[in-house]
C-alpha cells in the first residue's frame, strides 16, 4: 500500500443536487484517493479544514464506465467517493459557502 499523505487523500468535492441537499445535515461529499481508508479520510478532513470534527465517514467504490470509440472499447478510471458527516458543534467547510 502506498504511503498517502493527508493532502493527497481528498481530490475534489462532489457538486451535485444530492450532495448539496446533504449539506444542511452537515454531510459533505468528496472524491478521494482509491487506496485511502476511512481513518485517513477523517484525519485529512480534520487537518485540511480548521475547526471541523468528523462524526462518521461512508465510502463508495465506483468502477470505471465502459466507453467505446469506433471499434475500440475501454474503461474509464475507477474512483472512490466519501460522504463525511460532521458533528453538530463543528464548523462548516468554507469551500461550499456561496454555492
N, C-alpha and C positions, 0 to 999 in steps of 0.2 A: 504494500500500500504506500502511496506517495505521501511525502511529508507536506501537508496542506497547512499554510498559514491562515490566520483568521481573515485577512484581507483578500484571500483567494477563494474563500468559501462562497460568498454572495456575489453572483454575477450581475443580475439586474432585477428590478422589480417587475411584477406582472401587472399590467394595466388593462383590466377588463371590467365589464359591468359587475360581474360576480365578485371580483376581488375588491372593487370599490365599495360594494354593499357591505362587505365584511369589515371594513374599516370602522364602522360605527360600533362594532363589538370588539374593537382593538385587535383584529385579525389582519395580518399583513402577509402578502404572498410574494415570494421571491423565486427566481431561477437560481439554483445553487449548483456547486460542483458535483459531478456524478459520484465521486468517491467520498463525499462528506457524510458524516453520520449526524444524528440528532444533537448530540452534545457539542459537536463542533459548530453546528449551525447556531445553537443557543449562545455559545461563547462569542461567536462572530457578531451577532446582533447586539449583544450587550456591550461589546467593545467599540463597535463602529458608531453606534447611536447612543450618545450620553444620556443617562437618566432612564434608560429602559430596563425593565426586568421581565424576563421571559417566563411565562407560566407553563406553556407546552409547545411542542413542535410536532407537526404532522408532515410526513414526506410522501411524495408520489413519484414513482419512476415512470417516465414516458419513453416508450420505444420510438425509434425513428419511423417516419412515414415512408411508404413505398412511393417512389417517383419514377416517372418514365419520360424519356426524351427520345422520340423516334423508336428505334428497336432496342435501345439500351435502357435497362432498368437498374435501379439502385435504391438505396435507402438514405434518408437524411440522418443526421447525428441524433443519438439518444440524448435525453435531458432529464433533469430532476427538478421538481418543484417542492418548495417548503411553505407550509402555512404556519405562521408564527403567531401564537396567542400571547398578548402581553397581560400583565397583572393590572388590576383596577387602579392602583396608585402609581403606575408607571407613566412616564411622559410619552406623548405621541411621537411618531417618527416624522421628522420635518420634511423629508423629500416628497411626502404625499400631500403636504399642505398646498392648497390652491389648485388641486386637480379636480 
